Amino acid sequence: MSLTTQLYNRFRAGLHDDRGDVPGWVLITLMTAGLVMIIWGLAGPALSGIFEQAINRVSGI
């Protein structure tokens, strides 16, 4: 069996490996959601003000 065939077989086996690191992905997802909530809480009012100011300038109010 050639080296290329061996590498291809390892690659295919890795694609079909369903064991994954579930706790790690759950932790990453929860941390990302937490960061989004914190950033949104801090920057939300400022972004709303900027958006309202831009809409007022465009609409001429």
ABEGO torsion letter per residue (X at the ends): XBAAAAAAAAAAAAAABAAEBAAAAAAAAAAAAAAAAAAAAAAAAAAAAAAAAAAAAAAGX
